[in-house]
């Protein structure tokens, strides 16, 4: 089930205004995510400048998606971070290409 499909139970059960986190337990640190993005863009994994973390800056962010799963029965389509990222990245590329074509055709 995708995140977009996950919104269905909200509207069906009248819970649109209750804060709920969406997550698939695919915890990664910022460096791992950045290196995956660079790889997908065809860049070397070290093509970035490392900066020292700010004092008090969180090293990771935890998401507890249990409410979405327990109360609404939602399950993530992807539990493998890399596979889910690949799908979202490719969807973003495709959407950008389609959007660019539409924008250019509207200008004509």
N, C-alpha and C positions, 0 to 999 in steps of 0.2 A: 504494500500500500504506500503510495507517495504522500508527501506532506499535503499536497492539494487535496487528495482524497481524504486525508485525516480531518479536514475541516467539516466534512459532511455530518459526523456525529454531533458537532457543536450546534449546528443549525437545527438538527432533528431533535435534540434534547434541550434546546433553549439555553445554552451555556456560552453564548458568544461573548459576553462581557467578563467572564471569569478568567483570570490569568492562568495560562497553562503552557508549560514548556514542551517543545517538540525536540526529541532526541532519539538516537538509535544506539546509544552506548558505544560509539566509535571514538573514544577519547584520543585526541592527538594534541601534541604541544604546537605552539606557533611555528617553530622551526620545521617540524615535520610537514605541516600544512603548506608553508611557504615553498619548501623544496618540491613538494608534489605539484604545486601550481607551476613552478618554473619548469619542471619536467614536461608537464602537459603543453607548455608554451614552446617547447623545443629548446630551452635554455639550460645551461649547466646548473646543477643543483646548488652550486656555491656562487651564483651570480647575484649576490646581494651584499650589502655592507652590514656587518653585525654592529649593533650599538648596545651599550650596557643598559640593563633594565632600570627603570625608574625605581627609586626607593618606594617600597610599599606596593609596587605593581604586582598584580596576581601572576603567578607562573602558569596557572591553568584556570579554567572556568568549568565548574561542574554543573551539569543539567540533570535535574531529576524529572524524568518524563513519566513517572509512575501514575500521576493523575490521568493523563491522556490514555494510558494503557488500561489501568484498573477501572476507571469510571466510564470510559467511552469505548473501550475495546479496540483501540487503535494499535496497529503493529506497523513497524517500518518496513518498507519494501526492501531496503538494503540494510544489512547489518555489517557489511564489510565497507569500511570508510572509503577505501580506494575505488571500489566499484561504484558506490554512490556518488563520489566526487566526479568520476569519469562521466557518468550519465548527466549530472548537472552541468559540468563544463561543456560537454558536447551540445546540450540543449541551449546553453547560453550562446555558443558560437552560432548555432543554427538560427536562433531568435535574432541575433545581431545581424546576420546576413539577410534574413527576411525583412527585418525592420529597415535596414539600409535600402533594400530594393523598393519597399513601399514608400519610404521617404523620398527617394529619387523620382519615383513615378508620380508622386503628388506635386512635385515641383514643375513637371513638364506641362 
